[in-house]
Amino acid sequence: MEIEQSLASPASAQQQTVASPTAAAQQQQPQTLTGRFFRCLFADIFYSQLILISALVILLTLRGLLFTKSPNFHPKKWYTPLLSSVALSGLLSLSWQCLFLCNIAATAKATIILAPLLTFSVGIFLVTYGKTFVPGIGGLLILFSFAQAIHSWLFVTRRRREFTFTITALSTSVLPPKTRVIAVVSSILSVFYSAFLAAGIGGATATRKGLVDILFISLIMISLAWTMQVLKNVQVVAVSKAAYAHFANYDVINACDALFGNRYGFVHVGVHCKGFVQASRDAWQEFRRTVGLEELVDADLTSSICFLSAFGIGAISALTAGIWEFNIHKDYFFQLTLYAFVIGYFVGRVSSAWLQACVMAYFVAYAANPEGANFDNTISERIARQNVEENKRLADNEVRQPEEEQEITYM
């Protein structure tokens, strides 16, 4: 009865509301000169490494394929499986987006179940056919697949799943068509850039002149990870800004300044052009102003679903390239399995960034104005139920404690 009464009046669960947008806007602090300096410095370094890595990739490709003839390296046998797996990762990423929009619950459940199985399959493949240190890496993947399964079994409860599905449906239903184009274009760019870097890796593999080419391959992989992360973050900022503008229901220039907590800072980076550290610090403070919202944000499973989807895409790409290469040229099957897995994972992360951005913007906009016209009672009811259950647990503990003390006295 207590739960039903609390759910009947969800407004009572919102014990603390935030200040008005105008008052919050007055608290917005301009970005410091130091912050702008480091932001420009980071951008210059990033663009410089893009230019240098592009030149290196072109040089390695020309040197390895045109000016060097290696009897142990066959370009057609090396490039065909890897580039096919890169294209497959892009196709899977776009398909996952479409399936997610059509049926959120079924796609998320399939992701949670299939990701550990696919990771386990990659581990078994490496343990079975690998040599020297390769079975050890396969064993680590097997252990990680068990960790994924245990996490899903223990922490992904039915209630958390249903709430995550509801919030995801609410936050993605209003995404403007132009913003969805950003997500698709980002996925396509990630595929083409990965294929471009794969050409350089193949050129370095063709010569294999000791540690120098290993260093070149390492630099290319680091650049891949860095560039993909930047592409993902840019997409998060752009999409979350558009979603926040809708949910906040007022001009984003005058929107309130609130947020803290890791990835949630990207919303205010896009809305207010603030530094990430300051935006993140403000964010979590805003979550704490509404009682129960911080715990609700922590319980959201969107980031876990996006991570597992990327891991599953990477595993499928790795199996495709690895098995294909193993059947035509066994010497390089582990390398192609590793490259395909890393590329597939990052392509999957870029493709799912829009989903995280929408959910983050929804929570941030709600924290800024829980009474907004664009919000239903989903969060308020969940907070009310959460508070009632917490009070019941505390009451049960208070009842048990005197009983335990009485038993100890008789002993």
LOSE-133726 format. One record per residue: residue in one letter; x, y, z of N, C-alpha, C in turn. Coordinates in steps of 0.1 Angstrom, whole numbers, padded with zeros to 4 digits, always signed. Layout:
BEGIN
aXYZXYZXYZ...
***
This chain:
BEGIN
m+0008-0012+0000+0000+0000+0000+0009+0013+0000e+0020+0012+0007+0028+0024+0007+0034+0027-0006i+0037+0017-0014+0043+0019-0027+0032+0025-0036e+0020+0019-0035+0009+0025-0044+0006+0039-0041q+0006+0043-0028+0003+0057-0024+0014+0066-0029s+0026+0061-0029+0037+0070-0033+0037+0072-0048l+0033+0061-0055+0033+0062-0070+0021+0070-0074a+0011+0071-0066-0001+0079-0070+0002+0094-0069s+0012+0097-0062+0016+0112-0061+0031+0113-0064p+0035+0111-0076+0049+0112-0079+0056+0125-0076a+0048+0136-0076+0054+0149-0074+0060+0150-0060s+0055+0142-0051+0060+0142-0037+0074+0136-0036a+0078+0128-0046+0092+0122-0045+0102+0132-0049q+0098+0143-0056+0108+0153-0060+0109+0163-0049q+0117+0160-0039+0118+0168-0027+0126+0181-0029q+0135+0180-0039+0143+0192-0042+0143+0194-0056t+0139+0206-0060+0140+0210-0075+0150+0221-0077v+0154+0222-0089+0165+0231-0092+0160+0244-0094a+0169+0254-0095+0165+0268-0097+0160+0270-0111s+0154+0281-0114+0148+0284-0127+0160+0285-0137p+0157+0283-0150+0167+0285-0160+0174+0298-0160t+0167+0309-0157+0173+0322-0157+0183+0323-0145a+0179+0318-0134+0188+0319-0122+0200+0310-0124a+0198+0298-0130+0209+0289-0132+0219+0295-0142a+0213+0302-0152+0222+0307-0163+0232+0318-0157q+0227+0324-0146+0236+0334-0140+0248+0328-0133q+0246+0315-0130+0257+0308-0123+0268+0302-0133q+0264+0303-0146+0273+0298-0156+0286+0305-0157q+0297+0298-0156+0310+0305-0155+0317+0304-0169p+0322+0314-0174+0329+0314-0187+0342+0305-0186q+0345+0300-0197+0357+0291-0198+0369+0300-0195t+0378+0295-0187+0390+0303-0184+0400+0303-0196l+0409+0313-0195+0419+0314-0205+0428+0301-0206t+0431+0296-0194+0439+0283-0194+0431+0272-0201g+0418+0271-0198+0410+0260-0204+0410+0262-0219r+0408+0274-0224+0408+0276-0239+0421+0273-0245f+0432+0276-0238+0446+0273-0243+0448+0258-0245f+0444+0251-0234+0446+0236-0235+0437+0230-0245r+0425+0236-0247+0416+0230-0257+0422+0232-0271c+0427+0244-0274+0433+0247-0287+0446+0238-0289l+0453+0237-0278+0465+0229-0279+0462+0214-0282f+0452+0209-0275+0448+0195-0278+0443+0193-0292a+0435+0203-0297+0431+0203-0311+0442+0203-0321d+0452+0211-0318+0464+0212-0327+0471+0199-0327i+0473+0193-0316+0481+0180-0315+0473+0170-0322f+0460+0169-0321+0452+0159-0327+0452+0160-0342y+0450+0172-0347+0451+0174-0362+0465+0171-0368s+0475+0175-0360+0489+0172-0364+0491+0157-0365q+0486+0149-0355+0489+0135-0356+0480+0129-0367l+0469+0134-0371+0461+0129-0382+0469+0131-0395i+0475+0143-0397+0483+0145-0409+0495+0136-0409l+0502+0135-0398+0514+0127-0398+0511+0112-0400i+0501+0107-0394+0497+0093-0395+0492+0090-0409s+0485+0099-0415+0481+0098-0429+0493+0097-0439a+0503+0105-0436+0515+0105-0445+0522+0092-0443l+0523+0087-0430+0529+0074-0427+0522+0063-0433v+0509+0063-0433+0501+0052-0439+0504+0051-0454i+0503+0063-0461+0506+0063-0475+0520+0058-0478l+0530+0062-0471+0543+0058-0473+0545+0043-0471l+0539+0038-0460+0541+0024-0458+0533+0015-0468t+0522+0020-0473+0514+0013-0483+0522+0012-0496l+0528+0024-0500+0536+0024-0513+0548+0015-0511r+0555+0017-0500+0567+0009-0498+0565-0006-0498g+0554-0010-0491+0552-0024-0489+0546-0031-0501l+0538-0024-0508+0530-0031-0519+0537-0028-0533l+0543-0017-0535+0549-0014-0548+0564-0016-0549f+0571-0013-0538+0586-0013-0539+0592-0025-0532t+0584-0033-0525+0590-0044-0518+0582-0057-0522k+0589-0067-0526+0583-0080-0529+0587-0090-0519s+0578-0095-0511+0581-0105-0500+0574-0118-0504p+0582-0129-0504+0576-0142-0508+0566-0147-0497n+0567-0142-0485+0558-0147-0474+0545-0138-0473f+0544-0127-0480+0533-0118-0479+0525-0118-0492h+0513-0121-0492+0504-0121-0504+0493-0110-0501p+0494-0099-0507+0485-0088-0505+0470-0092-0506k+0467-0100-0516+0453-0104-0518+0448-0112-0507k+0456-0122-0502+0452-0130-0491+0452-0123-0478w+0460-0112-0476+0460-0105-0464+0449-0094-0463y+0448-0087-0474+0438-0075-0473+0424-0080-0475t+0421-0090-0482+0407-0094-0485+0400-0097-0472p+0405-0106-0463+0398-0109-0451+0396-0097-0442l+0407-0089-0440+0407-0078-0431+0397-0067-0436l+0398-0063-0448+0389-0053-0453+0375-0057-0454s+0373-0070-0456+0359-0075-0456+0353-0075-0442s+0362-0078-0432+0357-0077-0418+0354-0063-0414v+0362-0053-0419+0360-0039-0416+0346-0035-0422a+0344-0039-0434+0331-0036-0440+0319-0042-0433l+0322-0055-0428+0311-0062-0421+0308-0055-0408s+0318-0050-0401+0316-0042-0388+0307-0030-0390g+0310-0023-0401+0301-0011-0404+0287-0015-0407l+0285-0026-0415+0272-0031-0418+0265-0036-0405l+0272-0043-0397+0266-0047-0384+0262-0035-0375s+0270-0025-0375+0267-0014-0367+0255-0006-0371l+0254-0004-0384+0242+0002-0390+0229-0006-0388s+0231-0019-0389+0220-0029-0387+0215-0028-0372w+0225-0028-0363+0222-0027-0349+0214-0014-0346q+0218-0003-0352+0210+0009-0350+0196+0008-0355c+0194+0002-0366+0180+0000-0372+0172-0009-0363l+0178-0020-0359+0171-0030-0350+0167-0023-0337f+0176-0015-0332+0174-0009-0319+0162+0001-0319l+0161+0008-0330+0150+0017-0332+0137+0010-0334c+0137-0002-0340+0125-0009-0342+0120-0016-0330n+0129-0023-0322+0126-0030-0310+0137-0029-0300i+0136-0020-0291+0146-0017-0282+0149-0029-0272a+0138-0034-0267+0139-0044-0256+0145-0057-0262a+0140-0062-0274+0146-0074-0280+0160-0072-0284t+0164-0061-0290+0177-0059-0294+0187-0058-0282a+0183-0051-0272+0191-0050-0260+0193-0064-0253k+0182-0072-0252+0184-0085-0246+0193-0094-0254a+0191-0094-0267+0200-0102-0276+0214-0097-0275t+0217-0084-0273+0231-0080-0271+0237-0085-0258i+0229-0084-0247+0234-0089-0234+0237-0104-0235i+0229-0112-0242+0231-0126-0243+0242-0130-0252l+0242-0124-0264+0252-0128-0275+0266-0123-0273a+0268-0112-0267+0282-0107-0265+0291-0116-0258p+0287-0122-0246+0296-0131-0240+0298-0144-0248l+0288-0149-0255+0290-0161-0263+0299-0158-0275l+0299-0147-0281+0308-0143-0292+0322-0142-0287t+0324-0135-0276+0337-0133-0270+0343-0147-0266f+0335-0156-0261+0339-0169-0258+0343-0177-0270s+0336-0175-0281+0340-0182-0294+0353-0177-0299v+0356-0164-0298+0369-0159-0302+0380-0165-0294g+0378-0166-0281+0388-0172-0272+0391-0186-0275i+0380-0194-0277+0382-0208-0281+0389-0210-0294f+0386-0201-0304+0393-0202-0317+0408-0199-0315l+0412-0190-0307+0426-0187-0305+0433-0198-0297v+0426-0203-0287+0432-0214-0279+0434-0227-0287t+0425-0229-0296+0425-0242-0304+0436-0241-0314y+0438-0230-0321+0446-0230-0333+0459-0221-0331g+0460-0214-0320+0471-0205-0318+0483-0212-0313k+0495-0205-0315+0508-0211-0310+0515-0201-0301t+0525-0205-0294+0533-0197-0285+0523-0190-0275f+0523-0176-0276+0515-0169-0266+0500-0167-0270v+0497-0171-0282+0483-0168-0287+0472-0175-0278p+0474-0188-0274+0464-0194-0265+0462-0187-0252g+0473-0181-0247+0471-0173-0235+0462-0161-0237i+0463-0154-0248+0453-0144-0251+0439-0149-0253g+0438-0161-0259+0425-0167-0260+0419-0170-0246g+0428-0175-0237+0423-0178-0224+0418-0166-0217l+0425-0154-0219+0420-0142-0212+0406-0138-0218l+0404-0140-0231+0391-0137-0237+0380-0146-0231i+0384-0158-0229+0374-0168-0223+0370-0163-0209l+0380-0159-0201+0378-0154-0187+0369-0142-0188f+0372-0133-0198+0364-0121-0199+0350-0123-0203s+0348-0134-0211+0334-0137-0215+0326-0142-0203f+0333-0150-0194+0326-0154-0182+0323-0142-0173a+0332-0132-0172+0330-0120-0164+0318-0113-0170q+0317-0112-0183+0305-0105-0189+0292-0113-0186a+0292-0126-0186+0280-0134-0183+0276-0132-0169i+0286-0133-0160+0283-0131-0145+0278-0117-0142h+0284-0107-0148+0279-0094-0146+0264-0093-0151s+0261-0098-0163+0247-0098-0168+0238-0105-0159w+0242-0116-0153+0234-0125-0145+0231-0118-0131l+0242-0112-0125+0240-0107-0112+0235-0092-0111f+0239-0084-0120+0236-0070-0119+0225-0065-0129v+0223-0072-0140+0213-0067-0150+0200-0074-0146t+0193-0068-0136+0181-0073-0131+0169-0069-0141r+0158-0076-0139+0147-0073-0147+0142-0058-0146r+0142-0054-0133+0137-0040-0131+0146-0030-0137r+0159-0032-0136+0168-0022-0143+0167-0023-0158r+0165-0035-0163+0163-0036-0178+0151-0028-0183e+0140-0030-0176+0127-0024-0180+0128-0009-0179f+0134-0004-0168+0136+0011-0167+0145+0016-0178t+0156+0009-0181+0165+0014-0191+0158+0014-0205f+0150+0004-0208+0143+0003-0220+0133+0015-0222t+0126+0018-0211+0117+0029-0211+0123+0042-0213i+0134+0045-0206+0141+0057-0207+0147+0059-0221t+0153+0048-0226+0158+0048-0240+0148+0051-0250a+0136+0045-0249+0125+0047-0258+0121+0062-0258l+0120+0067-0246+0116+0081-0244+0126+0091-0250s+0139+0088-0248+0149+0098-0252+0152+0097-0267t+0151+0086-0273+0154+0084-0287+0142+0087-0296s+0130+0088-0291+0118+0090-0299+0118+0104-0305v+0125+0114-0299+0124+0127-0304+0136+0132-0311l+0145+0123-0314+0158+0127-0321+0155+0132-0335p+0159+0144-0338+0156+0150-0351+0163+0142-0362p+0157+0142-0374+0162+0134-0385+0176+0138-0389k+0179+0151-0388+0193+0156-0392+0203+0150-0382t+0199+0149-0369+0208+0144-0359+0211+0129-0362r+0201+0122-0366+0203+0107-0370+0213+0106-0381v+0213+0116-0390+0222+0115-0401+0237+0116-0396i+0239+0124-0385+0252+0125-0379+0257+0111-0374a+0248+0104-0368+0251+0090-0364+0255+0081-0375v+0248+0082-0386+0251+0073-0398+0264+0077-0404v+0266+0090-0406+0278+0095-0412+0290+0092-0404s+0289+0093-0391+0300+0089-0382+0304+0075-0383s+0294+0066-0384+0297+0052-0386+0304+0049-0399i+0299+0056-0410+0306+0054-0423+0320+0059-0423l+0322+0071-0417+0336+0077-0416+0345+0067-0408s+0340+0061-0397+0348+0052-0390+0353+0040-0398v+0344+0035-0406+0347+0024-0415+0358+0027-0425f+0356+0039-0432+0366+0043-0442+0379+0046-0436y+0379+0052-0424+0392+0056-0418+0399+0043-0413s+0391+0033-0408+0397+0021-0404+0403+0013-0416a+0396+0013-0427+0402+0007-0439+0414+0013-0444f+0415+0027-0443+0427+0034-0447+0439+0030-0438l+0437+0030-0425+0448+0026-0416+0451+0011-0418a+0442+0003-0422+0445-0011-0424+0455-0013-0436a+0453-0004-0446+0463-0004-0457+0477-0001-0452g+0479+0008-0443+0492+0011-0438+0497-0001-0430i+0489-0007-0422+0493-0019-0414+0498-0030-0423g+0491-0032-0434+0495-0042-0444+0508-0039-0451g+0510-0026-0453+0523-0022-0459+0535-0025-0450a+0533-0022-0437+0543-0025-0427+0545-0040-0425t+0534-0047-0426+0535-0062-0424+0543-0068-0436a+0542-0062-0448+0548-0068-0460+0563-0068-0459t+0569-0058-0452+0584-0057-0451+0589-0064-0438r+0582-0061-0427+0586-0067-0414+0601-0065-0411k+0606-0053-0412+0620-0051-0409+0623-0048-0394g+0621-0058-0386+0624-0057-0372+0615-0048-0365l+0620-0041-0354+0612-0033-0345+0607-0021-0351v+0613-0016-0362+0608-0004-0368+0594-0005-0373d+0591-0016-0381+0577-0018-0386+0568-0021-0375i+0572-0028-0364+0564-0030-0353+0560-0017-0346l+0569-0008-0345+0567+0005-0340+0557+0013-0348f+0558+0012-0362+0549+0018-0371+0534+0013-0369i+0533+0000-0368+0520-0006-0366+0514-0002-0352s+0522-0001-0342+0517+0003-0329+0512+0018-0329l+0520+0026-0336+0516+0040-0338+0502+0041-0345i+0501+0033-0356+0488+0033-0363+0476+0029-0354m+0478+0018-0346+0468+0014-0338+0464+0024-0327i+0474+0031-0322+0472+0041-0312+0464+0053-0318s+0468+0056-0330+0461+0067-0337+0446+0063-0340l+0444+0050-0343+0431+0045-0346+0422+0047-0333a+0427+0042-0322+0420+0043-0309+0417+0058-0306w+0427+0067-0307+0425+0081-0304+0415+0087-0313t+0416+0085-0326+0407+0092-0335+0393+0087-0334m+0391+0074-0331+0378+0068-0329+0371+0074-0317q+0379+0076-0306+0374+0081-0294+0369+0096-0296v+0378+0103-0303+0374+0117-0306+0361+0118-0315l+0360+0109-0325+0349+0109-0333+0336+0105-0325k+0338+0096-0316+0326+0092-0307+0322+0104-0298n+0332+0111-0293+0329+0122-0284+0322+0134-0291v+0327+0136-0303+0321+0147-0311+0307+0144-0314q+0304+0131-0317+0290+0127-0320+0282+0128-0308v+0287+0125-0296+0280+0126-0283+0276+0140-0281v+0286+0149-0283+0283+0163-0280+0272+0169-0289a+0273+0165-0302+0264+0171-0312+0249+0165-0309v+0248+0152-0307+0235+0146-0305+0229+0150-0292s+0237+0150-0281+0232+0154-0268+0227+0169-0268k+0234+0177-0275+0230+0191-0276+0216+0192-0282a+0214+0185-0293+0201+0186-0300+0190+0180-0291a+0193+0169-0285+0183+0162-0276+0180+0171-0264y+0190+0177-0258+0189+0185-0246+0180+0197-0249a+0182+0203-0261+0174+0215-0265+0160+0212-0266h+0156+0199-0270+0142+0196-0270+0136+0193-0256f+0143+0186-0248+0138+0182-0235+0138+0195-0226a+0148+0203-0227+0148+0215-0218+0137+0225-0222n+0133+0225-0234+0121+0233-0239+0124+0248-0238y+0136+0252-0239+0139+0266-0240+0152+0267-0246d+0156+0280-0250+0168+0282-0258+0180+0277-0251v+0189+0270-0258+0200+0263-0252+0210+0274-0247i+0210+0286-0253+0220+0296-0248+0217+0300-0234n+0204+0300-0230+0200+0304-0217+0197+0292-0208a+0201+0280-0212+0198+0268-0204+0206+0268-0192c+0201+0261-0182+0208+0261-0169+0221+0253-0170d+0229+0256-0161+0243+0250-0161+0244+0240-0150a+0244+0227-0154+0244+0217-0144+0250+0204-0150l+0257+0197-0142+0262+0184-0145+0274+0180-0138f+0276+0167-0135+0289+0162-0132+0289+0147-0134g+0300+0142-0136+0300+0127-0136+0304+0122-0150n+0316+0122-0152+0321+0114-0164+0315+0118-0177r+0309+0109-0184+0304+0111-0197+0292+0121-0197y+0285+0123-0186+0274+0133-0186+0279+0147-0188g+0291+0150-0186+0297+0163-0189+0296+0167-0203f+0296+0157-0212+0295+0160-0227+0283+0168-0231v+0272+0166-0223+0260+0174-0227+0262+0189-0225h+0268+0193-0214+0270+0207-0212+0282+0212-0220v+0291+0203-0224+0302+0208-0233+0295+0212-0246g+0285+0205-0251+0279+0209-0263+0269+0220-0262v+0262+0221-0250+0252+0232-0248+0259+0245-0245h+0269+0245-0236+0275+0257-0231+0289+0260-0235c+0295+0250-0243+0309+0251-0247+0318+0253-0235k+0315+0246-0224+0323+0246-0212+0334+0236-0213g+0344+0237-0204+0354+0227-0203+0348+0214-0197f+0354+0203-0201+0348+0190-0197+0348+0188-0182v+0359+0192-0176+0360+0189-0161+0350+0197-0154q+0349+0210-0157+0339+0219-0151+0324+0214-0153a+0322+0210-0166+0309+0205-0169+0305+0192-0162s+0315+0183-0160+0313+0171-0153+0310+0174-0138r+0318+0183-0132+0316+0186-0118+0302+0192-0116d+0298+0201-0124+0285+0207-0123+0274+0197-0124a+0276+0187-0133+0266+0177-0136+0261+0169-0124w+0271+0163-0118+0267+0155-0107+0261+0162-0095q+0265+0175-0093+0259+0183-0083+0244+0185-0087e+0241+0186-0099+0227+0188-0103+0219+0175-0101f+0225+0164-0104+0218+0151-0101+0215+0150-0086r+0224+0155-0078+0222+0153-0063+0211+0163-0058r+0207+0173-0065+0197+0182-0061+0183+0176-0061t+0181+0166-0069+0168+0158-0069+0170+0145-0062v+0164+0143-0050+0166+0132-0042+0163+0119-0049g+0172+0110-0050+0170+0097-0056+0175+0096-0071l+0177+0108-0077+0181+0108-0091+0195+0102-0093e+0204+0105-0084+0218+0101-0085+0219+0085-0086e+0211+0079-0077+0211+0064-0077+0204+0059-0090l+0195+0066-0095+0188+0062-0107+0197+0063-0119v+0205+0073-0119+0215+0075-0130+0225+0064-0130d+0230+0061-0118+0240+0050-0116+0235+0036-0120a+0222+0034-0119+0216+0021-0122+0212+0020-0137d+0214+0030-0145+0211+0030-0159+0221+0020-0166l+0215+0012-0175+0223+0002-0182+0227+0005-0197t+0224+0018-0201+0227+0021-0215+0241+0020-0218s+0250+0024-0210+0265+0023-0213+0269+0009-0214s+0264+0000-0205+0267-0014-0206+0262-0020-0219i+0250-0017-0223+0245-0022-0236+0253-0018-0247c+0257-0005-0248+0266+0000-0259+0279-0007-0259f+0285-0009-0247+0298-0016-0246+0297-0030-0251l+0287-0037-0247+0285-0051-0251+0282-0052-0266s+0274-0043-0271+0272-0043-0286+0285-0041-0294a+0293-0032-0289+0306-0030-0296+0315-0042-0295f+0315-0048-0283+0323-0060-0281+0318-0072-0290g+0305-0073-0291+0299-0083-0300+0303-0081-0314i+0302-0069-0319+0306-0065-0333+0320-0068-0335g+0329-0065-0326+0343-0068-0327+0346-0083-0327a+0338-0090-0320+0340-0105-0320+0336-0111-0333i+0325-0107-0339+0321-0112-0352+0331-0108-0362s+0336-0096-0362+0346-0092-0372+0359-0100-0370a+0363-0103-0358+0375-0111-0355+0373-0125-0360l+0362-0131-0358+0359-0145-0363+0359-0145-0378t+0353-0135-0384+0353-0135-0399+0367-0134-0405a+0375-0125-0400+0388-0123-0406+0397-0135-0402g+0396-0139-0389+0405-0149-0384+0403-0163-0391i+0391-0167-0392+0388-0180-0398+0391-0180-0413w+0388-0169-0419+0391-0167-0434+0406-0168-0436e+0413-0161-0428+0428-0161-0430+0434-0174-0427f+0428-0181-0417+0434-0194-0412+0432-0204-0424n+0422-0203-0431+0419-0212-0442+0428-0210-0455i+0433-0197-0456+0440-0194-0469+0455-0191-0466h+0458-0187-0453+0472-0183-0450+0474-0183-0435k+0478-0194-0429+0478-0195-0415+0488-0187-0407d+0498-0182-0414+0508-0174-0408+0503-0161-0401y+0493-0155-0407+0489-0142-0403+0475-0142-0396f+0470-0154-0393+0456-0154-0388+0454-0147-0375f+0464-0148-0366+0462-0141-0353+0463-0126-0355q+0472-0121-0363+0473-0107-0365+0459-0101-0370l+0454-0108-0380+0441-0103-0386+0430-0104-0376t+0430-0115-0368+0420-0116-0358+0420-0104-0348l+0432-0101-0344+0434-0090-0335+0430-0076-0341y+0435-0074-0353+0432-0061-0359+0417-0060-0362a+0411-0070-0367+0396-0070-0369+0388-0068-0357f+0393-0074-0346+0386-0072-0333+0386-0058-0328v+0398-0052-0329+0400-0038-0324+0392-0029-0333i+0393-0030-0346+0386-0021-0355+0371-0023-0353g+0366-0035-0353+0352-0038-0351+0346-0032-0338y+0354-0033-0327+0350-0027-0314+0348-0012-0315f+0358-0005-0321+0357+0009-0322+0346+0014-0331v+0345+0007-0342+0333+0011-0351+0320+0009-0344g+0319-0002-0336+0307-0004-0328+0305+0007-0318r+0315+0012-0311+0314+0022-0301+0310+0036-0308v+0315+0038-0320+0311+0051-0326+0296+0050-0330s+0292+0038-0335+0278+0037-0340+0268+0038-0329s+0272+0034-0317+0262+0034-0305+0263+0047-0297a+0272+0056-0301+0274+0069-0293+0261+0077-0293w+0253+0077-0303+0241+0085-0304+0231+0081-0293l+0231+0068-0290+0221+0062-0280+0225+0067-0266q+0238+0067-0263+0242+0072-0250+0239+0087-0249a+0242+0094-0260+0240+0109-0260+0225+0112-0257c+0216+0105-0263+0201+0108-0260+0198+0105-0246v+0202+0094-0240+0199+0091-0226+0205+0101-0217m+0218+0104-0219+0225+0114-0211+0217+0128-0211a+0213+0132-0223+0206+0145-0224+0193+0144-0217y+0186+0133-0217+0173+0131-0210+0175+0133-0195f+0185+0126-0190+0187+0127-0175+0192+0141-0171v+0200+0147-0179+0205+0161-0176+0194+0171-0177a+0186+0170-0187+0175+0180-0188+0165+0178-0177y+0163+0165-0173+0153+0163-0162+0159+0168-0149a+0172+0167-0147+0178+0172-0134+0177+0187-0134a+0178+0194-0146+0177+0208-0146+0163+0213-0144n+0153+0206-0148+0139+0210-0147+0130+0198-0146p+0128+0192-0134+0120+0180-0133+0105+0183-0137e+0101+0195-0136+0087+0198-0138+0084+0202-0153g+0094+0199-0162+0093+0203-0176+0081+0196-0183a+0076+0202-0193+0064+0197-0199+0067+0185-0208n+0080+0183-0211+0084+0172-0220+0086+0159-0212f+0085+0159-0199+0087+0147-0191+0074+0141-0186d+0073+0128-0186+0062+0121-0180+0066+0118-0166n+0058+0108-0160+0061+0105-0146+0070+0092-0144t+0077+0089-0155+0085+0076-0154+0096+0077-0144i+0104+0088-0144+0114+0090-0134+0109+0092-0120s+0099+0101-0119+0094+0104-0106+0087+0092-0099e+0081+0083-0107+0075+0071-0101+0086+0061-0097r+0096+0060-0105+0108+0052-0101+0115+0056-0089i+0117+0070-0087+0123+0075-0075+0114+0073-0063a+0101+0074-0065+0092+0072-0054+0092+0057-0049r+0092+0048-0059+0093+0034-0055+0106+0031-0049q+0117+0037-0054+0130+0035-0049+0131+0040-0034n+0125+0051-0031+0126+0057-0018+0118+0048-0008v+0106+0044-0012+0098+0035-0003+0105+0022+0000e+0111+0016-0010+0118+0003-0008+0130+0005+0001e+0137+0016+0000+0148+0019+0008+0144+0021+0023n+0132+0028+0025+0127+0030+0038+0123+0016+0044k+0117+0008+0036+0113-0005+0041+0125-0014+0045r+0136-0013+0037+0148-0020+0041+0154-0015+0054l+0154-0002+0056+0159+0004+0068+0151+0000+0080a+0138-0001+0078+0129-0005+0089+0131-0020+0093d+0133-0028+0082+0136-0042+0085+0149-0044+0093n+0159-0036+0089+0172-0037+0096+0171-0033+0111e+0163-0023+0113+0161-0018+0127+0154-0029+0135v+0145-0037+0129+0138-0047+0136+0147-0059+0139r+0156-0062+0129+0165-0074+0131+0175-0071+0142q+0180-0059+0142+0191-0056+0151+0188-0059+0166p+0177-0055+0172+0174-0058+0186+0173-0073+0188e+0167-0081+0178+0166-0095+0179+0180-0102+0180e+0190-0097+0171+0203-0103+0172+0210-0099+0185e+0208-0087+0190+0214-0084+0203+0209-0092+0214q+0196-0096+0213+0190-0104+0224+0196-0118+0223e+0198-0124+0212+0204-0137+0211+0218-0137+0216i+0225-0127+0213+0239-0126+0218+0239-0126+0234t+0229-0119+0240+0229-0118+0254+0227-0131+0261y+0218-0139+0255+0215-0152+0260+0227-0162+0259m+0235-0160+0249+0247-0168+0247+0257-0165+0259
***
